[in-house]
Every structure is written in C-alpha cells, then in structure tokens.
Amino acid sequence: MKPIDWTEGVAVGCKDFVEKVKEMLGSRACGRRVHEVGKSGMYALKEPVSAYNDVFEGKMFTL
C-alpha cells in the first residue's frame, strides 16, 4: 500500500472497521465511499475527488 492511502483516507483498515467509522460519522460521511486499497485486503473511506474541483473550477491561474 502506498503511504498516500494512509494520509488521504478518513479511515483506513479492514472493511468492517472502515464501514463502522462511516456509520459513526453519520451525515458527515455523506458523499464518502469505501474503496479497496490495492489487493491487500485493506479499505479506505475517502472523499470524492471532485469535492474541491467544483468549487475552484475555472478560478485557478498561473502566478
């Protein structure tokens, strides 16, 4: 597993653990999905990639 999976996930671990964290977060987990990380049997709860793209679309420019 790449280290980035540990830092970008809201929760990382076995599937049961990640799903339990999602359940405990309730409405705060809205839009987040459980993804399998590689073929290691580990799972991560992550935000959708487009979460911030919608806000900043077309507003970025070169400094």
PyMOL Python script that loads the backbone (N, CA, C, O; Angstrom):
from pymol import cmd

cmd.read_pdbstr("""\
ATOM      1  N   MET A   1       0.840  -1.171   0.000  1.00  0.00           N
ATOM      2  CA  MET A   1       0.000   0.000   0.000  1.00  0.00           C
ATOM      3  C   MET A   1       0.889   1.239   0.000  1.00  0.00           C
ATOM      4  O   MET A   1       1.896   1.291   0.707  1.00  0.00           O
ATOM      5  N   LYS A   2       0.513   2.228  -0.792  1.00  0.00           N
ATOM      6  CA  LYS A   2       1.258   3.474  -0.835  1.00  0.00           C
ATOM      7  C   LYS A   2       0.958   4.291   0.414  1.00  0.00           C
ATOM      8  O   LYS A   2      -0.168   4.262   0.909  1.00  0.00           O
ATOM      9  N   PRO A   3       1.942   5.018   0.933  1.00  0.00           N
ATOM     10  CA  PRO A   3       1.698   5.850   2.122  1.00  0.00           C
ATOM     11  C   PRO A   3       0.583   6.870   1.913  1.00  0.00           C
ATOM     12  O   PRO A   3      -0.088   7.249   2.873  1.00  0.00           O
ATOM     13  N   ILE A   4       0.376   7.314   0.694  1.00  0.00           N
ATOM     14  CA  ILE A   4      -0.669   8.310   0.410  1.00  0.00           C
ATOM     15  C   ILE A   4      -2.042   7.797   0.807  1.00  0.00           C
ATOM     16  O   ILE A   4      -2.901   8.593   1.188  1.00  0.00           O
ATOM     17  N   ASP A   5      -2.275   6.501   0.729  1.00  0.00           N
ATOM     18  CA  ASP A   5      -3.565   5.929   1.110  1.00  0.00           C
ATOM     19  C   ASP A   5      -3.848   6.161   2.589  1.00  0.00           C
ATOM     20  O   ASP A   5      -5.002   6.342   2.977  1.00  0.00           O
ATOM     21  N   TRP A   6      -2.823   6.158   3.404  1.00  0.00           N
ATOM     22  CA  TRP A   6      -2.995   6.353   4.833  1.00  0.00           C
ATOM     23  C   TRP A   6      -3.282   7.813   5.154  1.00  0.00           C
ATOM     24  O   TRP A   6      -4.018   8.098   6.099  1.00  0.00           O
ATOM     25  N   THR A   7      -2.720   8.740   4.393  1.00  0.00           N
ATOM     26  CA  THR A   7      -2.889  10.150   4.709  1.00  0.00           C
ATOM     27  C   THR A   7      -4.128  10.763   4.088  1.00  0.00           C
ATOM     28  O   THR A   7      -4.633  11.756   4.612  1.00  0.00           O
ATOM     29  N   GLU A   8      -4.635  10.223   3.006  1.00  0.00           N
ATOM     30  CA  GLU A   8      -5.793  10.801   2.339  1.00  0.00           C
ATOM     31  C   GLU A   8      -7.110  10.182   2.783  1.00  0.00           C
ATOM     32  O   GLU A   8      -8.171  10.746   2.516  1.00  0.00           O
ATOM     33  N   GLY A   9      -7.069   9.065   3.436  1.00  0.00           N
ATOM     34  CA  GLY A   9      -8.291   8.397   3.861  1.00  0.00           C
ATOM     35  C   GLY A   9      -8.784   8.913   5.197  1.00  0.00           C
ATOM     36  O   GLY A   9      -7.987   9.210   6.086  1.00  0.00           O
ATOM     37  N   VAL A  10     -10.109   9.021   5.343  1.00  0.00           N
ATOM     38  CA  VAL A  10     -10.707   9.384   6.618  1.00  0.00           C
ATOM     39  C   VAL A  10     -10.516   8.236   7.599  1.00  0.00           C
ATOM     40  O   VAL A  10     -10.274   8.453   8.786  1.00  0.00           O
ATOM     41  N   ALA A  11     -10.628   7.015   7.092  1.00  0.00           N
ATOM     42  CA  ALA A  11     -10.393   5.804   7.877  1.00  0.00           C
ATOM     43  C   ALA A  11      -9.764   4.772   6.951  1.00  0.00           C
ATOM     44  O   ALA A  11     -10.162   4.641   5.793  1.00  0.00           O
ATOM     45  N   VAL A  12      -8.785   4.043   7.463  1.00  0.00           N
ATOM     46  CA  VAL A  12      -8.105   3.010   6.678  1.00  0.00           C
ATOM     47  C   VAL A  12      -7.955   1.782   7.550  1.00  0.00           C
ATOM     48  O   VAL A  12      -7.542   1.877   8.705  1.00  0.00           O
ATOM     49  N   GLY A  13      -8.297   0.611   6.986  1.00  0.00           N
ATOM     50  CA  GLY A  13      -8.165  -0.634   7.730  1.00  0.00           C
ATOM     51  C   GLY A  13      -8.985  -1.727   7.075  1.00  0.00           C
ATOM     52  O   GLY A  13      -9.227  -1.698   5.868  1.00  0.00           O
ATOM     53  N   CYS A  14      -9.412  -2.692   7.878  1.00  0.00           N
ATOM     54  CA  CYS A  14     -10.239  -3.765   7.334  1.00  0.00           C
ATOM     55  C   CYS A  14     -11.609  -3.195   6.970  1.00  0.00           C
ATOM     56  O   CYS A  14     -12.003  -2.139   7.466  1.00  0.00           O
ATOM     57  N   LYS A  15     -12.318  -3.893   6.111  1.00  0.00           N
ATOM     58  CA  LYS A  15     -13.602  -3.406   5.600  1.00  0.00           C
ATOM     59  C   LYS A  15     -14.597  -3.141   6.727  1.00  0.00           C
ATOM     60  O   LYS A  15     -15.286  -2.120   6.716  1.00  0.00           O
ATOM     61  N   ASP A  16     -14.679  -4.042   7.692  1.00  0.00           N
ATOM     62  CA  ASP A  16     -15.625  -3.869   8.801  1.00  0.00           C
ATOM     63  C   ASP A  16     -15.336  -2.585   9.579  1.00  0.00           C
ATOM     64  O   ASP A  16     -16.258  -1.852   9.937  1.00  0.00           O
ATOM     65  N   PHE A  17     -14.046  -2.313   9.842  1.00  0.00           N
ATOM     66  CA  PHE A  17     -13.656  -1.115  10.580  1.00  0.00           C
ATOM     67  C   PHE A  17     -14.042   0.150   9.815  1.00  0.00           C
ATOM     68  O   PHE A  17     -14.631   1.066  10.388  1.00  0.00           O
ATOM     69  N   VAL A  18     -13.715   0.203   8.531  1.00  0.00           N
ATOM     70  CA  VAL A  18     -13.984   1.380   7.722  1.00  0.00           C
ATOM     71  C   VAL A  18     -15.482   1.635   7.610  1.00  0.00           C
ATOM     72  O   VAL A  18     -15.925   2.781   7.694  1.00  0.00           O
ATOM     73  N   GLU A  19     -16.257   0.586   7.422  1.00  0.00           N
ATOM     74  CA  GLU A  19     -17.708   0.747   7.346  1.00  0.00           C
ATOM     75  C   GLU A  19     -18.294   1.209   8.682  1.00  0.00           C
ATOM     76  O   GLU A  19     -19.253   1.980   8.702  1.00  0.00           O
ATOM     77  N   LYS A  20     -17.725   0.744   9.795  1.00  0.00           N
ATOM     78  CA  LYS A  20     -18.178   1.168  11.123  1.00  0.00           C
ATOM     79  C   LYS A  20     -17.882   2.656  11.338  1.00  0.00           C
ATOM     80  O   LYS A  20     -18.713   3.381  11.884  1.00  0.00           O
ATOM     81  N   VAL A  21     -16.702   3.110  10.912  1.00  0.00           N
ATOM     82  CA  VAL A  21     -16.357   4.531  11.035  1.00  0.00           C
ATOM     83  C   VAL A  21     -17.318   5.370  10.196  1.00  0.00           C
ATOM     84  O   VAL A  21     -17.786   6.416  10.644  1.00  0.00           O
ATOM     85  N   LYS A  22     -17.612   4.912   8.983  1.00  0.00           N
ATOM     86  CA  LYS A  22     -18.552   5.632   8.119  1.00  0.00           C
ATOM     87  C   LYS A  22     -19.917   5.737   8.796  1.00  0.00           C
ATOM     88  O   LYS A  22     -20.552   6.792   8.767  1.00  0.00           O
ATOM     89  N   GLU A  23     -20.358   4.651   9.396  1.00  0.00           N
ATOM     90  CA  GLU A  23     -21.641   4.643  10.109  1.00  0.00           C
ATOM     91  C   GLU A  23     -21.620   5.614  11.284  1.00  0.00           C
ATOM     92  O   GLU A  23     -22.594   6.331  11.514  1.00  0.00           O
ATOM     93  N   MET A  24     -20.525   5.640  12.022  1.00  0.00           N
ATOM     94  CA  MET A  24     -20.399   6.526  13.183  1.00  0.00           C
ATOM     95  C   MET A  24     -20.360   7.999  12.769  1.00  0.00           C
ATOM     96  O   MET A  24     -20.832   8.860  13.512  1.00  0.00           O
ATOM     97  N   LEU A  25     -19.809   8.295  11.600  1.00  0.00           N
ATOM     98  CA  LEU A  25     -19.752   9.672  11.118  1.00  0.00           C
ATOM     99  C   LEU A  25     -21.116  10.188  10.683  1.00  0.00           C
ATOM    100  O   LEU A  25     -21.343  11.397  10.630  1.00  0.00           O
ATOM    101  N   GLY A  26     -22.011   9.279  10.375  1.00  0.00           N
ATOM    102  CA  GLY A  26     -23.371   9.653  10.000  1.00  0.00           C
ATOM    103  C   GLY A  26     -23.405  10.585   8.803  1.00  0.00           C
ATOM    104  O   GLY A  26     -22.833  10.280   7.756  1.00  0.00           O
ATOM    105  N   SER A  27     -24.077  11.722   8.954  1.00  0.00           N
ATOM    106  CA  SER A  27     -24.234  12.658   7.832  1.00  0.00           C
ATOM    107  C   SER A  27     -22.913  13.293   7.419  1.00  0.00           C
ATOM    108  O   SER A  27     -22.795  13.781   6.295  1.00  0.00           O
ATOM    109  N   ARG A  28     -21.912  13.298   8.308  1.00  0.00           N
ATOM    110  CA  ARG A  28     -20.602  13.858   7.945  1.00  0.00           C
ATOM    111  C   ARG A  28     -19.867  12.981   6.933  1.00  0.00           C
ATOM    112  O   ARG A  28     -18.907  13.430   6.306  1.00  0.00           O
ATOM    113  N   ALA A  29     -20.310  11.740   6.772  1.00  0.00           N
ATOM    114  CA  ALA A  29     -19.692  10.835   5.793  1.00  0.00           C
ATOM    115  C   ALA A  29     -20.419  10.882   4.453  1.00  0.00           C
ATOM    116  O   ALA A  29     -20.088  10.125   3.540  1.00  0.00           O
ATOM    117  N   CYS A  30     -21.399  11.760   4.332  1.00  0.00           N
ATOM    118  CA  CYS A  30     -22.162  11.868   3.098  1.00  0.00           C
ATOM    119  C   CYS A  30     -21.234  12.157   1.913  1.00  0.00           C
ATOM    120  O   CYS A  30     -20.437  13.094   1.955  1.00  0.00           O
ATOM    121  N   GLY A  31     -21.343  11.357   0.873  1.00  0.00           N
ATOM    122  CA  GLY A  31     -20.500  11.525  -0.304  1.00  0.00           C
ATOM    123  C   GLY A  31     -19.196  10.751  -0.252  1.00  0.00           C
ATOM    124  O   GLY A  31     -18.525  10.609  -1.274  1.00  0.00           O
ATOM    125  N   ARG A  32     -18.827  10.254   0.905  1.00  0.00           N
ATOM    126  CA  ARG A  32     -17.594   9.473   1.030  1.00  0.00           C
ATOM    127  C   ARG A  32     -17.913   8.012   0.766  1.00  0.00           C
ATOM    128  O   ARG A  32     -18.981   7.519   1.130  1.00  0.00           O
ATOM    129  N   ARG A  33     -16.969   7.326   0.123  1.00  0.00           N
ATOM    130  CA  ARG A  33     -17.193   5.921  -0.224  1.00  0.00           C
ATOM    131  C   ARG A  33     -16.059   5.064   0.287  1.00  0.00           C
ATOM    132  O   ARG A  33     -14.934   5.532   0.461  1.00  0.00           O
ATOM    133  N   VAL A  34     -16.368   3.802   0.526  1.00  0.00           N
ATOM    134  CA  VAL A  34     -15.366   2.823   0.945  1.00  0.00           C
ATOM    135  C   VAL A  34     -14.725   2.261  -0.314  1.00  0.00           C
ATOM    136  O   VAL A  34     -15.414   1.731  -1.185  1.00  0.00           O
ATOM    137  N   HIS A  35     -13.400   2.376  -0.407  1.00  0.00           N
ATOM    138  CA  HIS A  35     -12.644   1.890  -1.566  1.00  0.00           C
ATOM    139  C   HIS A  35     -11.643   0.838  -1.112  1.00  0.00           C
ATOM    140  O   HIS A  35     -11.009   0.978  -0.066  1.00  0.00           O
ATOM    141  N   GLU A  36     -11.510  -0.208  -1.901  1.00  0.00           N
ATOM    142  CA  GLU A  36     -10.463  -1.190  -1.622  1.00  0.00           C
ATOM    143  C   GLU A  36      -9.138  -0.599  -2.054  1.00  0.00           C
ATOM    144  O   GLU A  36      -9.029  -0.030  -3.140  1.00  0.00           O
ATOM    145  N   VAL A  37      -8.127  -0.731  -1.204  1.00  0.00           N
ATOM    146  CA  VAL A  37      -6.809  -0.175  -1.477  1.00  0.00           C
ATOM    147  C   VAL A  37      -5.917  -1.299  -2.000  1.00  0.00           C
ATOM    148  O   VAL A  37      -5.474  -2.158  -1.239  1.00  0.00           O
ATOM    149  N   GLY A  38      -5.662  -1.281  -3.303  1.00  0.00           N
ATOM    150  CA  GLY A  38      -4.840  -2.317  -3.913  1.00  0.00           C
ATOM    151  C   GLY A  38      -5.462  -3.689  -3.750  1.00  0.00           C
ATOM    152  O   GLY A  38      -6.684  -3.836  -3.741  1.00  0.00           O
ATOM    153  N   LYS A  39      -4.607  -4.689  -3.622  1.00  0.00           N
ATOM    154  CA  LYS A  39      -5.077  -6.065  -3.450  1.00  0.00           C
ATOM    155  C   LYS A  39      -4.689  -6.603  -2.083  1.00  0.00           C
ATOM    156  O   LYS A  39      -4.563  -7.812  -1.888  1.00  0.00           O
ATOM    157  N   SER A  40      -4.502  -5.692  -1.147  1.00  0.00           N
ATOM    158  CA  SER A  40      -4.020  -6.070   0.179  1.00  0.00           C
ATOM    159  C   SER A  40      -5.133  -6.441   1.150  1.00  0.00           C
ATOM    160  O   SER A  40      -4.857  -6.879   2.267  1.00  0.00           O
ATOM    161  N   GLY A  41      -6.390  -6.272   0.738  1.00  0.00           N
ATOM    162  CA  GLY A  41      -7.500  -6.539   1.637  1.00  0.00           C
ATOM    163  C   GLY A  41      -7.774  -5.379   2.577  1.00  0.00           C
ATOM    164  O   GLY A  41      -8.566  -5.509   3.510  1.00  0.00           O
ATOM    165  N   MET A  42      -7.123  -4.239   2.337  1.00  0.00           N
ATOM    166  CA  MET A  42      -7.335  -3.045   3.140  1.00  0.00           C
ATOM    167  C   MET A  42      -8.326  -2.130   2.424  1.00  0.00           C
ATOM    168  O   MET A  42      -8.438  -2.151   1.198  1.00  0.00           O
ATOM    169  N   TYR A  43      -9.037  -1.335   3.204  1.00  0.00           N
ATOM    170  CA  TYR A  43     -10.048  -0.433   2.664  1.00  0.00           C
ATOM    171  C   TYR A  43      -9.832   0.961   3.222  1.00  0.00           C
ATOM    172  O   TYR A  43      -9.241   1.136   4.288  1.00  0.00           O
ATOM    173  N   ALA A  44     -10.321   1.958   2.482  1.00  0.00           N
ATOM    174  CA  ALA A  44     -10.205   3.351   2.918  1.00  0.00           C
ATOM    175  C   ALA A  44     -11.521   4.069   2.671  1.00  0.00           C
ATOM    176  O   ALA A  44     -12.209   3.815   1.682  1.00  0.00           O
ATOM    177  N   LEU A  45     -11.853   4.952   3.570  1.00  0.00           N
ATOM    178  CA  LEU A  45     -13.011   5.824   3.417  1.00  0.00           C
ATOM    179  C   LEU A  45     -12.474   7.160   2.933  1.00  0.00           C
ATOM    180  O   LEU A  45     -11.746   7.843   3.654  1.00  0.00           O
ATOM    181  N   LYS A  46     -12.834   7.530   1.709  1.00  0.00           N
ATOM    182  CA  LYS A  46     -12.272   8.735   1.104  1.00  0.00           C
ATOM    183  C   LYS A  46     -13.358   9.661   0.589  1.00  0.00           C
ATOM    184  O   LYS A  46     -14.477   9.244   0.289  1.00  0.00           O
ATOM    185  N   GLU A  47     -12.986  10.943   0.495  1.00  0.00           N
ATOM    186  CA  GLU A  47     -13.857  11.923  -0.135  1.00  0.00           C
ATOM    187  C   GLU A  47     -13.794  11.749  -1.636  1.00  0.00           C
ATOM    188  O   GLU A  47     -12.788  11.281  -2.167  1.00  0.00           O
ATOM    189  N   PRO A  48     -14.853  12.120  -2.320  1.00  0.00           N
ATOM    190  CA  PRO A  48     -14.795  12.078  -3.784  1.00  0.00           C
ATOM    191  C   PRO A  48     -13.742  13.068  -4.293  1.00  0.00           C
ATOM    192  O   PRO A  48     -13.548  14.129  -3.700  1.00  0.00           O
ATOM    193  N   VAL A  49     -13.080  12.729  -5.363  1.00  0.00           N
ATOM    194  CA  VAL A  49     -12.024  13.576  -5.915  1.00  0.00           C
ATOM    195  C   VAL A  49     -12.580  14.928  -6.340  1.00  0.00           C
ATOM    196  O   VAL A  49     -11.884  15.938  -6.235  1.00  0.00           O
ATOM    197  N   SER A  50     -13.798  14.965  -6.808  1.00  0.00           N
ATOM    198  CA  SER A  50     -14.379  16.208  -7.304  1.00  0.00           C
ATOM    199  C   SER A  50     -14.872  17.134  -6.196  1.00  0.00           C
ATOM    200  O   SER A  50     -15.448  18.180  -6.496  1.00  0.00           O
ATOM    201  N   ALA A  51     -14.669  16.790  -4.947  1.00  0.00           N
ATOM    202  CA  ALA A  51     -15.193  17.596  -3.851  1.00  0.00           C
ATOM    203  C   ALA A  51     -14.726  19.050  -3.915  1.00  0.00           C
ATOM    204  O   ALA A  51     -15.513  19.959  -3.648  1.00  0.00           O
ATOM    205  N   TYR A  52     -13.476  19.279  -4.259  1.00  0.00           N
ATOM    206  CA  TYR A  52     -12.949  20.639  -4.305  1.00  0.00           C
ATOM    207  C   TYR A  52     -12.891  21.178  -5.726  1.00  0.00           C
ATOM    208  O   TYR A  52     -12.870  22.393  -5.921  1.00  0.00           O
ATOM    209  N   ASN A  53     -12.867  20.308  -6.710  1.00  0.00           N
ATOM    210  CA  ASN A  53     -12.801  20.751  -8.098  1.00  0.00           C
ATOM    211  C   ASN A  53     -14.019  21.585  -8.475  1.00  0.00           C
ATOM    212  O   ASN A  53     -13.891  22.536  -9.246  1.00  0.00           O
ATOM    213  N   ASP A  54     -15.186  21.255  -7.955  1.00  0.00           N
ATOM    214  CA  ASP A  54     -16.392  22.010  -8.271  1.00  0.00           C
ATOM    215  C   ASP A  54     -16.304  23.443  -7.759  1.00  0.00           C
ATOM    216  O   ASP A  54     -16.827  24.362  -8.389  1.00  0.00           O
ATOM    217  N   VAL A  55     -15.651  23.635  -6.629  1.00  0.00           N
ATOM    218  CA  VAL A  55     -15.536  24.962  -6.022  1.00  0.00           C
ATOM    219  C   VAL A  55     -14.530  25.830  -6.762  1.00  0.00           C
ATOM    220  O   VAL A  55     -14.768  27.021  -6.959  1.00  0.00           O
ATOM    221  N   PHE A  56     -13.411  25.248  -7.174  1.00  0.00           N
ATOM    222  CA  PHE A  56     -12.332  26.026  -7.771  1.00  0.00           C
ATOM    223  C   PHE A  56     -12.236  25.927  -9.276  1.00  0.00           C
ATOM    224  O   PHE A  56     -11.321  26.498  -9.868  1.00  0.00           O
ATOM    225  N   GLU A  57     -13.147  25.223  -9.910  1.00  0.00           N
ATOM    226  CA  GLU A  57     -13.130  25.070 -11.361  1.00  0.00           C
ATOM    227  C   GLU A  57     -13.121  26.439 -12.037  1.00  0.00           C
ATOM    228  O   GLU A  57     -13.993  27.269 -11.779  1.00  0.00           O
ATOM    229  N   GLY A  58     -12.140  26.671 -12.897  1.00  0.00           N
ATOM    230  CA  GLY A  58     -12.073  27.903 -13.663  1.00  0.00           C
ATOM    231  C   GLY A  58     -11.531  29.090 -12.902  1.00  0.00           C
ATOM    232  O   GLY A  58     -11.446  30.180 -13.468  1.00  0.00           O
ATOM    233  N   LYS A  59     -11.160  28.930 -11.641  1.00  0.00           N
ATOM    234  CA  LYS A  59     -10.658  30.045 -10.841  1.00  0.00           C
ATOM    235  C   LYS A  59      -9.153  29.967 -10.594  1.00  0.00           C
ATOM    236  O   LYS A  59      -8.574  30.850  -9.961  1.00  0.00           O
ATOM    237  N   MET A  60      -8.528  28.911 -11.095  1.00  0.00           N
ATOM    238  CA  MET A  60      -7.090  28.759 -10.898  1.00  0.00           C
ATOM    239  C   MET A  60      -6.366  29.423 -12.059  1.00  0.00           C
ATOM    240  O   MET A  60      -6.822  29.372 -13.201  1.00  0.00           O
ATOM    241  N   PHE A  61      -5.256  30.035 -11.760  1.00  0.00           N
ATOM    242  CA  PHE A  61      -4.470  30.701 -12.790  1.00  0.00           C
ATOM    243  C   PHE A  61      -3.001  30.613 -12.425  1.00  0.00           C
ATOM    244  O   PHE A  61      -2.661  30.338 -11.274  1.00  0.00           O
ATOM    245  N   THR A  62      -2.129  30.845 -13.393  1.00  0.00           N
ATOM    246  CA  THR A  62      -0.688  30.797 -13.181  1.00  0.00           C
ATOM    247  C   THR A  62      -0.242  32.067 -12.492  1.00  0.00           C
ATOM    248  O   THR A  62      -0.633  33.165 -12.887  1.00  0.00           O
ATOM    249  N   LEU A  63       0.570  31.924 -11.468  1.00  0.00           N
ATOM    250  CA  LEU A  63       1.095  33.096 -10.764  1.00  0.00           C
ATOM    251  C   LEU A  63       2.274  33.676 -11.499  1.00  0.00           C
ATOM    252  O   LEU A  63       2.850  34.670 -11.055  1.00  0.00           O
TER     253      LEU A  63
END
""", "prot")
cmd.dss("prot")
cmd.show_as("cartoon", "prot")
cmd.util.cbc("prot")
cmd.orient("prot")
